[in-house]
């Protein structure tokens, strides 16, 4: 006997509430991880004002606040906003007093703000905590040079020789040259050095994914298959374009479809998503479709999205409206989607609830439950179905360059048939 959808949702919530202590994060690759990636891209291009705005949005999202605040402190220091930067570092150090990255950042602010003497004790203790970090030693040399007296310059020379022995693969020529000529480094030169430090990750602006899918239909309806190729390009902070080519076959029909879309930032931390599709065969998929949606923050960790999709089929046009309420907390995302579709003179409603968990920053797994109504045209007659579905999908990053994308799902199409299937893809970032 089929379980009513509301009982399935209730069971799902009870089970996951019991697991909430050990689970919690999600697909905020578009709000936390992606925002941080956008900020890194802006920093690489020395667009510090834009980076600061993006990082503040990341902090407000409620995700990865410590990481976002850390980068915000660095960006504020690069712009000379030393008091704001110091306040951020003090907050971070109150949580993790022995975090060498935070201590290094605080020391940088002291040196840049003309207080190299105060920075030296902090650098010495930080170096004892993390002797394998060459950037701590580099800033220690810079602080000695910034003092400007002969004793400090001599100490800088000795530290430079020590640095060459400890870290022979690092470039110390510039530091040594500065010390040999007994010239004091300027604040601008110190900032340039730090802008190239190890913390600024190499953000990939392109990703490509290729994958296959397989579906099995009950009651003698055979199998379905699909292949797809997706390319994404981040061409500016918070701006992303993507294109997907897909070939699919089921019920004796075969379709090819092109999808093009993108994300664009709007004022007040809102995000616009637009996309369109085109198919020359359009036996199962629309001839063409257009979609637009806007996401907006409504509170810390809470977002709301509204959108509309118009789809032109061979024999009719359908309109699909949807609204999404999302809550991001710790490593989790909980989302509810309410949708309505106007097709063949009827309005059909659907509900969907999903729980996602993030791990290793940008890897994630998502569990979804859905319920609604659909219509199919069969020999000139409109056939309406009550549908229910359950799905599990995710993306696992093996390293910073390669990831696996996967999905498993089952859909009950009333008493007509059941579809069970999955997909697997390989993603490469470059």
C-alpha positions in Angstrom: 0.0 0.0 0.0 1.4 3.4 -0.9 2.3 5.6 2.0 0.5 9.1 2.0 3.0 11.8 1.2 2.3 13.7 4.4 3.1 10.6 6.5 6.4 10.2 4.5 7.3 13.8 5.2 6.5 13.4 8.9 8.6 10.2 9.1 11.4 12.0 7.2 11.4 14.9 9.7 11.3 12.7 12.8 14.2 10.6 11.6 16.3 13.6 10.6 15.6 15.6 13.7 17.1 12.7 15.7 20.2 12.9 13.5 20.5 16.7 13.6 23.2 16.6 16.2 25.6 14.8 13.8 24.4 16.2 10.4 23.9 19.8 9.1 25.1 21.7 6.1 24.3 21.9 2.3 24.4 23.1 -1.2 25.4 26.6 -0.3 27.8 26.5 -3.0 25.8 29.4 -4.3 25.6 31.3 -1.1 28.5 30.6 1.1 31.2 28.6 -0.8 30.4 30.4 -4.1 30.3 33.8 -2.3 33.8 33.1 -0.9 34.9 32.0 -4.4 33.5 35.2 -5.8 35.4 37.2 -3.1 38.6 35.4 -3.9 38.2 36.2 -7.6 37.6 39.9 -6.7 40.7 39.9 -4.5 42.8 38.4 -7.3 41.8 41.3 -9.5 42.5 43.8 -6.6 38.8 44.8 -6.5 38.9 45.1 -2.7 35.7 47.2 -2.3 33.7 44.6 -4.3 35.3 41.8 -2.3 34.4 43.5 1.0 30.7 43.7 -0.1 30.6 40.1 -1.1 32.2 38.9 2.1 29.7 40.9 4.2 26.9 39.0 2.3 28.7 35.8 3.1 28.8 36.6 6.8 25.1 37.5 6.7 24.2 34.2 5.1 25.0 32.5 8.4 27.4 30.0 6.6 31.1 29.7 7.2 31.1 32.9 9.3 34.6 32.5 10.7 36.1 31.9 7.2 34.2 34.9 5.8 35.2 37.1 8.7 38.8 36.1 8.3 38.8 37.2 4.7 36.9 40.3 5.5 39.5 41.2 8.1 42.2 40.8 5.4 40.4 42.8 2.8 39.7 45.6 5.3 43.4 45.7 6.2 44.4 45.9 2.5 42.2 48.9 2.2 43.8 50.5 5.3 40.7 50.1 7.5 42.9 48.9 10.4 40.4 49.4 13.2 37.7 47.4 11.5 40.2 44.7 10.6 41.6 44.5 14.2 38.1 44.1 15.6 37.5 41.2 13.3 40.8 39.5 14.2 40.2 40.0 17.9 36.8 38.3 17.6 38.3 35.4 15.7 41.2 35.1 18.2 38.8 35.0 21.1 37.4 31.8 19.7 40.8 30.3 18.6 43.7 32.0 20.3 46.2 29.6 18.9 45.1 29.9 15.3 48.3 30.9 13.4 46.4 32.3 10.4 44.5 34.7 12.7 47.6 35.6 14.6 49.5 36.3 11.4 46.7 38.5 10.1 46.7 40.5 13.4 50.4 40.9 13.1 50.1 42.1 9.5 47.7 44.8 10.6 50.1 46.0 13.3 53.0 46.2 10.9 50.9 48.0 8.2 49.5 50.5 10.7 53.0 51.5 11.8 53.4 49.3 14.8 56.0 46.8 13.8 57.5 46.7 17.3 54.2 45.5 18.7 53.9 42.9 16.0 57.3 41.2 16.7 56.3 39.5 20.0 53.2 38.2 18.4 55.1 36.9 15.4 57.7 35.2 17.5 55.1 33.3 19.5 53.1 32.5 16.3 56.3 31.1 14.8 56.7 28.8 17.8 53.2 27.6 17.3 53.7 27.0 13.5 57.3 26.8 12.6 56.6 25.4 9.1 54.8 28.5 7.8 57.2 30.6 5.7 54.8 33.6 5.7 55.3 34.1 9.4 59.0 34.3 9.0 58.6 36.6 6.0 56.5 39.1 8.0 58.9 38.9 10.8 61.7 40.0 8.5 59.5 42.8 7.1 58.7 44.0 10.6 62.4 44.2 11.4 63.0 46.2 8.2 60.1 48.5 9.0 61.8 49.5 12.3 64.6 51.0 10.2 67.5 51.0 12.7 70.8 49.2 12.1 70.2 46.5 14.7 66.8 45.6 13.2 68.3 45.6 9.7 71.0 43.2 10.9 68.4 41.0 12.5 66.5 41.0 9.2 69.5 39.8 7.3 70.1 37.0 9.8 66.5 35.9 9.5 66.7 36.0 5.7 69.6 33.6 5.7 67.8 31.4 8.1 64.7 31.5 5.9 66.7 30.5 2.8 67.9 27.4 4.7 64.6 26.5 6.1 62.5 27.2 3.0 64.9 26.9 0.0 62.0 26.7 -2.5 60.6 30.0 -1.4 61.7 33.2 -3.1 63.6 35.3 -0.6 65.6 37.4 -3.1 63.4 40.5 -2.8 63.6 40.4 1.0 67.4 39.9 0.9 67.8 42.7 -1.6 65.8 45.1 0.5 67.9 44.2 3.6 71.3 44.4 1.8 70.5 47.9 0.5 69.4 49.0 4.0 66.2 50.5 2.7 63.0 50.4 4.6 60.0 48.7 3.0 57.0 50.9 2.4 53.5 50.1 3.5 52.4 49.6 -0.2 55.2 47.1 -0.8 54.2 45.1 2.3 50.6 45.0 1.1 51.7 43.8 -2.3 53.7 40.9 -0.7 50.7 39.9 1.4 48.3 40.0 -1.6 50.3 37.1 -3.0 50.4 35.0 0.2 49.5 31.3 0.4 46.0 31.9 1.7 44.8 33.3 -1.6 43.7 30.1 -3.2 43.8 29.5 -6.9 40.0 29.9 -7.7 38.9 27.9 -10.8 36.7 29.9 -13.1 35.7 27.0 -15.3 34.0 23.7 -14.7 33.0 21.0 -17.1 31.0 17.8 -16.3 30.1 14.8 -18.5 27.7 12.1 -17.3 25.1 9.4 -18.1 21.7 8.4 -16.7 19.6 5.3 -16.7 15.9 4.8 -15.8 13.9 1.6 -15.5 10.1 1.8 -16.0 7.7 -0.8 -14.5 4.8 -2.5 -16.3 6.7 -3.3 -19.4 7.5 0.3 -20.4 11.1 -0.4 -20.9 14.1 1.6 -20.0 15.3 5.2 -20.5 18.8 6.6 -20.9 20.5 10.0 -21.1 23.9 11.6 -21.7 24.8 15.1 -20.9 27.7 17.6 -21.1 27.7 20.8 -18.9 30.1 23.7 -18.9 30.2 26.6 -16.4 32.2 29.8 -16.4 32.5 32.3 -13.6 33.3 35.5 -15.5 33.1 37.9 -12.6 32.3 37.9 -8.9 28.7 36.5 -8.4 28.3 36.1 -12.1 28.1 32.7 -13.6 27.1 31.4 -17.0 26.4 27.7 -17.9 25.4 25.6 -20.9 24.2 22.0 -21.0 23.8 19.6 -24.0 21.6 16.5 -23.3 20.5 13.5 -25.4 17.8 11.4 -23.9 15.6 8.4 -25.0 12.5 6.7 -23.5 9.3 5.1 -24.6 10.8 4.8 -28.1 11.4 8.5 -28.5 14.7 10.3 -28.6 15.4 14.0 -27.9 18.3 16.5 -27.9 18.1 19.6 -25.9 20.3 22.7 -25.4 20.1 24.7 -22.1 21.8 28.1 -21.5 21.6 30.1 -18.3 23.3 32.3 -15.8 23.3 34.0 -12.4 23.6 37.7 -12.0 23.8 39.8 -8.8 21.1 42.3 -8.0 21.0 45.1 -5.4 20.3 44.2 -1.7 22.2 40.9 -2.0 19.5 39.4 -4.4 20.5 37.0 -7.2 18.8 36.7 -10.6 18.8 33.3 -12.4 17.7 33.1 -16.0 17.8 30.2 -18.5 16.3 29.0 -21.7 16.1 25.7 -23.6 15.8 24.7 -27.2 15.1 21.4 -28.8 14.8 20.5 -32.5 13.2 17.1 -31.9 11.0 18.0 -28.9 9.1 14.7 -28.7 9.3 14.6 -24.8 10.9 17.9 -24.0 9.6 21.4 -24.9 10.4 23.0 -28.2 11.7 25.9 -26.2 11.3 27.3 -22.7 12.3 30.4 -20.7 12.8 30.7 -16.9 13.5 33.6 -14.6 13.8 33.6 -10.8 15.0 35.9 -8.1 16.5 34.9 -4.7 16.5 37.3 -1.8 17.7 37.1 1.8 15.0 37.7 4.4 16.9 37.0 7.7 20.2 35.5 8.8 20.4 32.1 7.1 16.9 32.5 5.5 16.3 33.0 1.8 13.2 33.1 -0.4 13.0 32.5 -4.2 10.2 33.1 -6.7 10.3 32.2 -10.3 8.3 31.5 -13.5 9.0 29.1 -16.4 7.1 29.1 -19.7 7.4 25.9 -21.8 6.2 25.6 -25.4 5.4 22.0 -26.4 4.3 20.8 -29.8 0.6 20.8 -28.8 0.3 23.2 -25.9 2.0 25.8 -23.7 2.5 25.4 -20.0 3.4 27.9 -17.2 5.1 26.8 -14.1 5.4 29.1 -11.0 7.4 28.2 -8.0 8.4 29.5 -4.6 11.2 28.3 -2.4 11.9 28.9 1.2 15.4 28.0 2.4 17.1 27.8 5.8 20.9 27.5 6.1 22.3 26.5 9.5 25.7 25.1 10.3 26.5 22.5 7.5 22.9 22.0 6.4 20.2 23.5 4.2 16.5 22.7 4.6 14.2 23.8 1.7 10.5 23.7 0.9 9.2 24.3 -2.6 5.6 25.0 -3.6 4.9 24.9 -7.3 1.9 25.3 -9.6 1.6 24.4 -13.3 -1.0 25.5 -15.7 -1.3 22.9 -18.5 -4.1 21.8 -20.7 -6.7 23.9 -18.9 -5.8 22.6 -15.4 -3.8 24.0 -12.5 -1.6 21.3 -10.9 0.2 21.8 -7.5 3.3 20.2 -6.2 5.3 20.1 -2.9 8.9 19.3 -2.3 11.0 19.2 0.8 14.8 18.6 0.8 17.6 18.4 3.3 21.2 18.9 2.2 24.4 18.5 4.1 27.7 20.0 3.1 31.1 18.4 4.0 34.6 19.3 3.0 33.5 22.8 2.2 31.8 22.3 -1.2 30.9 18.6 -1.3 27.3 17.8 -0.5 24.5 15.2 -0.4 20.8 16.0 -0.6 17.7 14.0 0.3 14.4 15.0 -1.3 10.8 14.1 -1.0 8.1 15.3 -3.5 4.3 15.0 -4.0 2.0 16.5 -6.6 0.0 16.0 -9.8 1.0 15.7 -13.4 -0.8 15.5 -16.7 0.1 13.5 -19.9 -1.5 13.4 -23.3 -2.3 9.8 -24.3 -4.1 9.2 -27.6 -5.7 12.7 -27.5 -6.9 12.3 -23.9 -5.5 14.2 -20.9 -4.4 11.7 -18.2 -3.9 13.1 -14.7 -1.6 11.4 -12.2 -0.9 11.7 -8.5 2.9 11.5 -8.2 5.2 10.9 -5.3 9.0 10.8 -5.4 12.1 10.3 -3.3 15.6 11.1 -4.4 19.2 11.2 -3.2 21.9 13.2 -5.0 25.3 14.7 -4.4 28.6 15.9 -5.5 31.9 14.7 -4.0 35.1 16.6 -4.6 38.1 14.3 -4.7 40.4 17.2 -4.8 40.3 20.9 -5.9 40.2 19.8 -9.6 38.0 16.7 -9.8 34.6 15.7 -8.5 32.0 13.0 -8.9 28.3 13.9 -9.3 25.6 11.2 -8.7 21.9 10.8 -8.1 19.4 8.0 -7.3 15.7 8.3 -7.4 12.3 6.6 -7.5 9.0 8.2 -8.8 5.5 6.6 -8.4 3.3 7.8 -11.2 -0.1 6.9 -9.6 -1.0 3.3 -10.7 0.4 3.8 -14.2 4.1 3.0 -13.6 7.1 3.5 -11.3 10.4 5.0 -12.6 13.6 4.0 -10.8 17.0 5.3 -11.9 20.1 7.3 -11.3 23.0 9.1 -12.9 26.7 9.5 -12.6 29.1 12.2 -13.9 32.6 13.4 -13.7 33.3 17.1 -13.1 36.6 18.9 -13.8 37.5 22.4 -12.5 40.2 24.4 -14.3 
